[in-house]
């Protein structure tokens, strides 16, 4: 693998680390904050938890605008700034509304990162390594989740304001990431959409000196097409990739993954574990997630995206059904954590490894930012609605029926993979966009 491209991809993928850390760090503090500020379940879920998710939705909805206008690199820089402001501001807050506002700012960074980072990496990556390189974003995401769980465990109990340290420590990696991302080049494919051909060629030769004339011509071809500026992802010829982006994002959230990550300690406590054991079990979730994400990234360019989705779908159905049964039948002990470890492993090797790679591949270069924003928006609208409703749903119908519903949704995902999802491994971005927009039907 080209070491320059690997280094650049790793730096861009650090946006995923901050995404994972920011998303999960609240799980160690949320119960403490609810007690501290004496908020109702509805207010807590909507403001303290939900404002970050609302920010993520807005960041995903609007993230395609700066990604297309000012470029992938500049958008990544602004994402780092948003994360830094959010971490410092959240740690200094003294009321739930201010806390929600600063968490909203961090959410903007999370949402925008799911648009800009995968798009950027996919555009600098060779076709043969694209799955692994874009997959680094997901790997960094789950690494951030694991570090957040470990950080919460280490900082829990250091004082009555331990929650401030939990949410504030994110400022350190956020500032470092912002400084690192300044050093990466602009995306050559984005430059071509702006008719900056010579600058694009110079960067291509810099990051990949061994590129052949045929590869160069293929990578620059789309930027030379006329009449693309007026196109939209909602045009009829892009209906199929739009449907694919919607469905993979839809099923990602209806697995219950974000609901679980946000409330992991609470779910473990509901299963009969003590507070410290629940936090420790959360670290186990983070480690499991990291190991199986690494395995998914290792396999994604070997077995393909579709095969990994098969593994994940079957694992989801089995694990979520067992979790639902454990709560409904009141199984005690370590049954729930073990089943949830299986759930996390299934997610990591399937949807977790595939989603951001797949969405970044299926749209043409000039619409990639918009297509990525659409898929990310679907993902984050549901990631806002579902976790925000979890405290009320658990209190109303209990965890068992909730996890049973998620299991049923994963049966529907399996049908999507079987009958609609195309395989994209090893195919150039330009060839993929022509194939999917021209045929409008799945290609196995």
N, C-alpha and C positions, 0 to 999 in steps of 0.2 A: 504494500500500500504506500502511496506517495506520502512521505513524512510531512511535507509542507501542508498538504491538504488536511492531513490528520490533525496537525497542530491547530490550524485555523478552525477546523470543525469542533475540536475540543473547547476552544475558547468560546465559540458561539453557543455550544451546548451548555456552557455554564449558566446560561439563562434558565435552563431546565433545572439545574441544582437549586436556584433561587425560587423557582416555581414550586418545587417539591417541598423545600424548607418552609416557605411562606404559607403553603396550603395546610401543612400538618402541624406547624408549631403551635397553633391555637388549641390543638387537642389537649395539651398539657395544662393550659391556662383557663380554658373556657368554664369549667365548673367553679374554679376559684373566683373568677370574675362575676359569675352569676350570684354567688354568695356575697361577695364584696359589695356589689351594687344592688343586691336584692331585687333583681329583675324577674319578670314573669317568663314562663317558657316561650311564649309567643314573641315577646320583646327581645329576649336573649337570642332566639333563633333568627329573628329578622334583622336585628341591628348588630349585636356583638359578633355573631357568626355570619349572618347573611349579607352585611355590607361589603365584605371582602369579595363574596361571590357575585354580588351585583356589580362591583367594579370590574371583576373579571369578565362578566358578560359585556359590559360597555367596551372594555379593552379589546375583546375579541371582535365585537361588531365593528368598531372603528379602526382596528389595527391594520386592516388592509389599506387604509388611506395613506398613512405615513409610509407604510411598507412599499407602496407603489410610487408615492410622490417624492419623498426624500431618500428613499432607498432602504434596503435591508439593514445595512451597517448602521446608518444614522438612527434608525428606529431602535436597534439593539442598544445603542448608547443611552437613549432616552429611557429605555426600559430599566437599565441599571440605576439611573437617577431616581426613578419612581420607587424602586425597591428600597433605596437608601433612605429616602424621605419617609417612607412608610414605617420602616423599622425604628428609626429614631423617634418619630412622632408618637407611635403606638406605645413605646416604652415610657414616655413622659406624660401620658394622659392620666387624668384624675376623674374622668366621668365616662359613661358608656357611649355617649353621642360622639365626643371627640375621638374616642378609641375607634368607633365605627368609621369615622371619616378617614382617619389615617390608614385603617385596614382597606378602605375603598381605594385609596391611592395605590397600595400594594397590589390590589386586585387588578387595577388597570395594567400594571406591569405583567402580571401573570397572563391575562388575556392576550395582550399584544405579543408576548413572547411565543405563544402557541401559533401565532401567525408568522412572525418575522424569522424566528430561529430555524424551524424546519424548512421554510422556503429558501433561506440563505444557504443552508448546508446542502440541500438537494441540488441547488444550482451550481455549486462548485465541485460536487462529487462526481467521479466517473460512474457510469451505469453499473459496472460490476461490483462496486463497493458502496453504492448509494444507500442500500438498506442498513448496512452496519454504521455508516457515518451519520445518517439522519437518526438512526437508533441511539446514537450517543446522547441525543437530547433526552430521550426517555430514560437512559441509564443514569444520566446526571440527575434527572427528576427523582428517581427512586433512591439514589444516593442521598439527595437532599432530604427526602422523607426519612430515611434511616438516621441521618445525622440529627434531624429535628427531634425524633423520638429519643435518641441518646442524650441530646442536649436537655430536653425536658426532664428526663430521669435524673441527670446529673445536677440540674439546677433546682429541682423540686425540693422544698424544705429548707432552703438556705436562709429563709427569712420571710416575713409577711409580704414582702414585695418581690418574691421570687418570680412572679409572672412577668414583671418588668424586664428582668434579665432574659427570660425565655423568649420574649418577642423582640427585644432590643439587640440581641447578639447577631441577628441577621444582618445588621449594618456592616459588619466586617467583611463577609464575602460579597455583599452588594457593592461596596466601594471598590474592592479589588477587581471584581468582574468589570465594572465600568472602565477602569484603567486599562485592563487587558484588551477589551473589545475595540478600543481606539486603534489598536495596532493591526487589525485585520483589514484585508483589501475589500473593496466594493465587489458586489456580485457581477461577474461578466455578463450574465444573461439579463440582469436588470439594466445594465449599461446599454445593452443592445436595444432594449425596448425604448430607450431614450435617444437612439441613433448616435451613440458615442462608441462607434465601432472600433476605432484605433485604441482607445483606452481599454476596451474590453479585451482586445487581442493581446495587449501588453500584459494585462493581469493574467490571462489564460496561460501565456508562455512563462510568466513568473512562477505561478503556482504549479504548473505542470509542463516543464521544459521538454518532455518527451512526447507531447501530444502530436498526433499525425495530422497531415493536411485534411484528410477525410473527416477525422473527429472534429477538427476545428471548424470545418465547413458545416458539419451537422449541428454543432453547438451554436453557431451564429446564424443559422438559416432562419429561425423564427423571427429574429430581430429585423430581418430584411424584408419581411412580408409587408404588404401595403394594406391599409384600411383596417388595421387591428385596433386602433385607438378608440373607435366607437363601439367596439364589441363589449358584451356583458356576459357574465356567467349564466344569466337567466335566458339567454337566447336558446331557441329550440335545439340547435345542434349540440349544445352543451348540457342537455337535459340528463343524459346518462351519468356523466361524471358528477353532476350536481346531486343526483339521487344517491350515488355511491357515498359521497361525502356526508350527506344527511344521515343515511342509515348506519354507517360505521360509527359516527358520533353519537347517534341516538342510542344504539345498543351499548356503547361504551358506558354511558351513564346509567342505563337501566339494568346494568349488572349490579349496581349498588356500590361501586368501588369508592366513589367520593364520600358517600354517606358513611361508609365504614371507616375510611381514613380520618374523617373529621371527628368521629365519635368512638374510636377504637377503645380508649380506656373506659368510657361509659358502657359500651357493649360488653366488655369483659367483666365489669362490675355487675351488670345485669345478669351475667352468667354465673355469678357467685364468687368471683375472685375479689380479693381486697384491693385497695387503691394502689399500693406499691406493687403488688403482683400484676395488676392491670397495666401499669406503666411499663413494667419489665416485659410483659407479654407483647406490648406494642413494639418494643425494640426487636423482639423475635420476628414480628411482622415485617419490620423494615429490612432485616437481614434476609428473610425469605424472598422478599420483593427484589432485592438487589441481586441475589444469586440467580433467580430465574429470569430476570430481565437480561442479565449478562448472557445466559444460555439462549434466550430468544434472539438477541443481537448476533450471537455467534451463528445461529441457524438461519437467519432471515434471508441471506443471500445464497444459502445452500439449498434449503427446502422450499423457500418461497413464502410469500405473505399468506397465501390461502391455507397452506398446510398448518402454519402456526395458529391460524384462526380456528381450524378444526380442533387442534389440541386444546386451545383455550375454551372453546364452546362446550366440549364434553366435560372438561374439568369444572367449569362454572356450574353446569347442571347438577353434577354429582355433589359438589361441595355445598352449594347453596341449599339444595334439598336436605342435606344432612344437618346444616345449621338450623334450618327451619324446624326440622324434626326434633333437634336437641332442645330448642326453646319450648316447643309445643308439648313435648313429652317430659320436660323437666329433667333432662339428663344432667347429672352433676359432675364436678371435677373438671378435667382438662379437655372434655369432648369438644366444646365450642372453640377454644383456641386452636386445637388440632385441625378441625374442619375449616376454620378461617385461614389457617396457614395454607391449606390446600386451595382455597379460594384465591388467595393472593398469588400463589404460584401459577395458577391457571390464568389469572389476569396478566401477570408479568410476561409469560411466554407467548400469550395470544394478543389480546387487544392492546396491552401496554406496549409491546414491542412493535406493533403494526400500525396503530392509528395515525401517528404523526408522519410516518414514512409514507403510508398509502395516500393520505390527503395531499401531501406535497408532490406526489407523482402524477396525479390524474388530470390536472389542469394545464393548459398551455402557458408558456412563459409570461406572456403579457397579461394573463388573467390569474396567475398563481397567487398573488397577494389577495385578490378578491375571493378566489376559491378557498384558500386557506382560512380567510376570515369567516367565510360562510360555515365551513365545517367546524371551526373553533367556536363560533357563536352558538351553533346547535348544541355542541358539547357543553358550553358553559351556561347557557340558559337552563339546561336540565341539571347541571351541577349546582346551580343556584337554588332551583325549586326543590329538588329532592333532598339534599342535606338540611335545608332550612325547615323542612316539614318533619324530619326524623324525630325530634323530641316529642312533638305532639302525636305522631303516629305510634311511637312506642308506648306513650301513656294511654292512648285510645284503644288500639287493638293488640299491642304487644309486638315484640321482635319476631316471633315465629311467622305470623302471616305476612309480615313485610318481606322477610327473606324468602318465603315461599313464592311471593309475587315476582321477585327478582329471578328466581329459578325458572319460572314460566317464561319470562322475557328472553332468557338465554336459549330456550328451545326455539323461539322465533329467530334469534340470531343465527343459530345453526342452519336454519332454512335459508337465510340470506346468504350465508357463505356457500352453501351447496348449489344454489340456483342462480345467483346474481353476481357474486363477487368475481372479478377477473384476476388473473395472476399478472403481476407487474415486474417481477424480478428480472434483472439483466437487460431491460429494454430502455433505450434512451428516452429522455423526457419528451423530446420532439416526436419520436415515433409513437409513444404512448398517447400523446394528446391528439395526434392525427387519427389514430386507431379508434380511440374512445369517442371522439366527437363525430367521426365519419360514420362509424357503424351503429353507435347508439345501443349496442347490445353487448352482453357479456362475452368475453373471449377467454376460454380456459386453456 
